[in-house]
């Protein structure tokens, strides 16, 4: 196989292609997705005070947050050099695009072949699941990148610099995301597989894994001890109520895997695991198999969000694909038809582009639907100008963060359920207020939560399958329509509730 002398040129081309595509869609709107506004408030608070906003007077009408803040400090650092509105779109998409380099390093570690590593890196350019959230501020991209860098360093802990960097990044990961447990448990399974396959694992690596285990457990017990006391085992599911649990933690199906990861990486990845265990023992593929198996188990038992699990699984499958391509290369190289291998690579790449390229673009376009409209933002800004932070606005939980961010009024519920003991009751009460045809049960709930304003939009109507809040039309003394969107814009109404005061 002809050696490629300058793989870095191609890697940077791949990187800028995927980054340009992501930014093209990201800047189609000036807003972020609804859940991102929690992170935005944290970033702005850190930028102003140097500390995260742990005690929030607006969320759930006043509550305490439990979270690991490293990622928000990371983004706040970049806000020193550029506007926050630019930083929150640019930096997460740079992180997501940088998986190309991670894939290349892993693939080259497995194959020692630049061409195969580049082909594998190209497979990572259009992984559909990585385009599902173009305007998100989830910690997934940040944490997954750190996790895979740690795995690369773990493969060469004999190097003192690698050891030091692995410990530093481990600490950073511990204070960034619970994904550190996937790293640690995956490495423990890897050690077990190596022992079963009679492959030596150096003592230093085992000691590192044990250190990572104890550090992760200790740090998370320290951070989430109150949540553990309040919720017990439900802390694993973030105290999500059953009505919301199905949306966050759903069972994995093969059609979903093919759609979000791609047919080619899945097939080549599974073949790599077969070859690694039955024909050519490879410890790096053992490591990939260990973490992949763990992800499958967690997804099966709904112990990890589907999107997060698929993000990790997609990278593992693409990396494992390089081992399959190398196996094919060695096989064809021994025959008189070695020239067929290059046509096989072209065929694989073509299949990948047809199966995943268009899916990635569609996923990116669909991600724009998760962002608020300009009419919504205008209505929140109007509410800020005509209310004060001590007042409460009724809105659905999925819009609770953006309400706090733009209107600076209290919500009844949002999507952070930790340390909230009456989540299901609150969500049910919100449904009653919006969907009830009678005023009396709705007024009881409105008075209980001290609601001052009721926010109604087309998306809320669709969620509760209603055409209007019926009783607001029957009692204009209690419900005063203060705000209505302009004709031609999505319908938004804001009512003031007067009778509970």
N, C-alpha and C positions, 0 to 999 in steps of 0.2 A: 504494500500500500504506500502510495506517495505521501511523504511527510509534509505537513504544513509548517512552514518556517515561522509565520507570524500569526499564531492563533489569537493573540490579543486584539489584533485589528478586527477580526470577525466577532469576537466577543463584545467589543464596544459597539460594533454595528448592530448586533442583536439587541444590546442593552438600549441603545437610543431608539431603535424601532419600536420596541415594546413600551418604553417610557413615553415616546411621542404619542403613541396610540392611547395610552392611559390618560395623559394630560389633555389630549384633544377632547376626550369625553368628560374629563373632570371639570374643565373650564367651559363646558356647555352651560353650566349654571354657576352662579356665584355662591351657592349655598352648599352645605354638607347634608348628609342623611340625618334623619331625626335623632338617632341615638348619639351622633357625634357631638351634640351640643352639651352633653355632660362633660366630655373631654375638653371642649372649648372653654367652658367655665373654669375648669381646673387649670388649664394652661394660662388663661388670663389672670387668675388669682395668684398663681405661682409667679408670673411675670411682675405682678404689682407688689406682692408681699413676701415672696420667697418661700411660701408654704402652701400646700394643697388646701382645698376647702373641705375639711373633714366634717365640720358642723355647719349644715346648710339650713337656714331659716325658711327656705322656699319649698324644698322637696318634702312632700307629705306634710306640709304645713309646719315643718321643722323636724329635723332628724339628724342622725350621725351616720356618716358613710364609713364603710370599711373597704379599702382597696390598696393595692400596691402602686405607688406613685411614680416609679422610675421613668415610665414611658412619657408621662406628662412633663416631667423635668427635661427629658430629652427634646421634646417639641418646643418647650418654653425657651430652651437654649437657642434654638434657631430663630425664635421670634425677636432675639436681640439684634439680628442682622437683616431681617426682612419683616414686612407686615405679617401678622398672624394669619390673615386670610389667605396669603400666598403660601406660608410655611405649612399650613395644615393640608393643603392640596399637593404641594410639591414633595415634601419629605416622605409621607407614607407611600406615594407612588414610586419614588426612588427606591425605597426599601423593597417594595413588591417586585420591581424590575431587576433588582440586584440578585435575585435567585439564580439568574443565568450564570453568574460567576461561581456561586456555591455548587451548582450542578457540574460545572466544568471541573472544578477542583476534585470533587468526589469521583467523577467519571475517570479523570486522569489517574487518580489514586488506584482505581480498580483495574484499568486497562493499560496504562502507560502508553496510550495511543492518542495523539492529538486530534486526528480526524474523527475518530469515534467519539471523543469527548466533545468536539464541536457539534457533531450531529446530535448528540444527547442534549447539549445546551440549547440547540435550536428547538428541540421538542418541548423545552420549558417556556418558549416564547409565547405560545398560545395554549396555555392550560385554562380551560373555561372557568374553573372554580376560582382562579386568581383574578378574574374580571368581574366577579359578582358584586364587589364593593369598591367602586372607583372613588367615591367621596366619603369614605369611612375613616374613623379615627380609632378603630378597634386595635387592641394591643397585639392581635394575631401576627401581623406582618413582622413587627419588631421582635416579638418573642420567638417566632419560628426561625427567623434569620439568626438570632443569637444561638438558638438550640443547635442548628446545623453547623455553625462555626465551632461550637464546643465539641460536637462530634468529630469534626475534622481535626481539631487539636488533640482530642482524646486518642486518636490513632497514632499519635507521635508524642506521648507524654514524656519520653526519655529526653526530649529537648526541654531544657529548663525554661526557656522563653515560652514555649507552648504550655508548659505546666502553669506558669504564672498567669498567662493570659486566660487559660481555661478556668482558673479559680476566680479571677476578676469577673469574667463573663458569667460564671455560675452565680456569683453574688448578685450581679445585675439582673439575671433572669429570675432569681428568687424574689426580688423586689419589683418585678415587672408583671409576672403572670403565674398562675397555678400550673402552666404547661411544664414547669420544672419537674413535676412528678412524672410526666410522660417520659422525659429525658432519663430520669433516674430509674424508673421501672423498666424502661426499654433496655438500659444498660445491664440491669440485673438479669433480665431474660437472656441477653446476649452472652453474659458470662456463663449462664446455665447451658445454653446451646453449645458453646465452645467446649465445655466440660463433657457434654454428651458426645460430641463429635471428636473428642480426644485432641482438641486443639488447645495449645497452651495460652493462658492469659497471664500476663506478667503481674506480679504482686502489686506493683505500683498502680496499675489500672484498677485492680480490685479495691485497693485502699482509697483511690480517688472516688470510686462509686459509693463506697460506704460513707466517706466524708460528705459527698453530695446529698446522700439520703438523710443523714442526721441534720445537716444544715437546713435542708428543705422542710423537714418535719418541724424542727425547732422554730424556724422563722414563721411558718404559716400558723403554727399553734399560737405564737405570740401575736400575730396580726389578727387572726380570725377567732380568737378564743371566745369572745362574746357571742359571735355568730354560732359557734359550736354549742355553747351553753343554751342559747335560745332555740336553735333549730335542730340540733343533733345531726343525724345523718343527712338531713335534707339540705345541709349546707353545700353538699356536692352538686345539687341541682339549683343552687343559688336561691333557695326558698321560693322557687317559682310555683305559682298556683297551677292546678291541673289544667285550667283553661289555656294557660300560656305555655305550659310544659311541652305540649305536643308540637308547638311551633319551633322551640329551641332545640329540643332533644327528640329527634325522630329516628326511627329505625332505618338502617341503610339497606337499599335495594340495588340489585345489579343494574337496572336501567339508570338509576341516579349516578352510579359509579361511572358508567360508560359516558353519560351526558356531561358530567362535571370534570372528570379526569381525562377522558379520551380513550378510545378503544385501543389504539396502538400502544401507549405507555402501559396500560393494564396488562395486555397480552404479553408484551416483552418483559415486563416486571415479574409476572408470575413464572414465565419460563426461566428467568434468571434464578429464581429461588429453587426451581427444580434442578437446574444444572449445578448450582452451588452445593446442593446436598447429595446429589447422586453421581456427578461426574467430576467436577473440578471444585474441590473445597476452597471456598474463599471467605475469609473472616469478615471482610467488609460487607459482603452480601449477607452473612449471618447477622450482622448488626442491623442491616436494613430489614431483614426478615423478622428480627426480634421486635423492632418498633412497629412494623406493619401489623404483626400479629396482635400486638397490644392495642393498636388503634382499632382493628376489627372487633376485638372483644369489647372495648369501650363503646364503640358505636352500636354494637349488638345489644348491650345492656343499657343503652341511652345514658352513658356516664360522661359523654362529651358532646358538645354541639356538633351537629352534622357538618356545618361549613368548616369549623376548625379542624375536625377530623379529616375531612377531604382535602384541605389545604396541605396538611402534613403528608397524608397518604399519596397525594399526587406527586410531591417531590420525591418521595421514596421510590415510587414506581418508575419515575423518569430516570433516577440514578441507577436503579437496578437494570434498566433497559440497556445501559452501556455494557453490562456484563454479558447479556444475551448477544448483542451486536459483536462483541469481541469473540464469543464462542462461535458464532457463524463465520466470522473472518478466519479463525484458525481452521475451521472445517474446510472452507472453500480453498484456503491457501494450500492445503495438502492435496488438493485435487487438480485436475487439468482444466477445470472450469472456474478458476479463481476470478476471472473477469466478470463473472455473473454477480459477484458480491457488490460491486459498485452499482450495478443496475438494481440490486436488491435494496441498497440504501436509498436510491432515488425513489423506488417504489414506496418504501416506508415513509419517507418524507412527504410524498404526494398524498398518501393515504391520511397522514396526520393533518396536513393542511386542509384537506377536504372534510375530515371528520371533526376537527377541533378549531380550525381558523375561523370559520363563520360562526361557530358556537360562541367563541370568545368575544367576537365583535357584538353579537346579539346580547350576550350577558352584560357587556359594558353599556350598551344602549339601554337595556332594561334597568340597570342600576340607577339611571337618572330618575326613574319613577319613585325611588325611595327618598328623594329630596323634596323639600317644601316648595310650593309655588311662590311667586312674588306676591300674590294676593294674600297668602297666608302670613308671610312675613310682615307685610304692610299692616295687616290687622293686629298682629302682636305688638308692633311698634305703636300703633294707635292706642292699644290698651295700656301700654306703659305710660303714655302721655296723659291718660285720663283715669289712672288708678294710682295706688301706692303699694309698696311691698308688704304691708300688713294685711292686704285683702287677698281673698282666695278666688281662684277661677276654676270652674269645672271644665275639665277636658279629659280625653281618653289617656290612658297610661302611656301609650306609644308616643304621644305628643307632649308629655310632661316636661321633658328636658328643654325642648325648644320654647315652650311657654315660659319657663324660668329664665331662659337666656335672653329672649327679646322683650318680654313684657315685664319682667321683674316682679311678678306676682306669684303667690303660692299655688301649688297644685294639690290635688287630693291624692294622686298616685302617679308614679312614673315607672320605668322599667328596672329600677334598682330595688330589689325586694329584700335584701339582707337587713336583718334587725327590725323588720316590719312584721308584726304578729297577726295583723288582721287583713292581710293582702286580699284573700278571696272575698272577704266581706266588702272591702272597699270597691273591688272591681264589680261585684254584683250590685252594689248600691249605685255605682256610676251607670250601669245598664238600666237600672230601675228609673233613674232620673230622666235619662234620655228616651227610653222606650215606653214608659208608662203613659196611658191615655187619661189617667185620672191625676188630679193635682195633689190630692191629699197624701198618697204614699211618696210622691216625689218631694213635696214640701217638707215632709218629715226628715228625709235624707238631707235636703238642702239646709235645713235648720241645724241638723246634727253636725254637719261639717262646716257650718258658718260660711256658706258659699255667697259670694258677692256678685259674681258674673258667671254666665253660662256661655260657653263657646260652641258654636255649631257650624259644621262645614259639610261639604258633599261627602268627603271620606268618612266622617263620623256617621252620616246618614246611611251610607252603604254598610258600615260595620254593624249597625244595629237594625238594619233593614226597616228604616223609617223614612217618611217623607217630610216630617216636621216634628217639632215638640208640640204636641196637640194642645196641651193645657195652657201654653203661653199665650195663645190667641184668645182663650176664654177669660183670662184674668189680666187685663192690661194694667191694673193697679199694682200688682205684684211683679209683673214681668214687663220691663220697659225695653223695647228694642233700641239700643244705643248705636249700633254699628251694622251697616249692611254693605256688602261689596257692590261695586259698580256693575251695570248691565254688561254682559259679555264676558265677565270674569267668573271664575268658579265661585259658587255661592258660599258666603261666609256671613254669619250673623252673630252678634254678641249682645246678650240680654243682661240687664241688671236685675238682680233679684232683691226686692225691697222689703218683702214681708218678714224676713228673718232677722231684721235689725231692730 
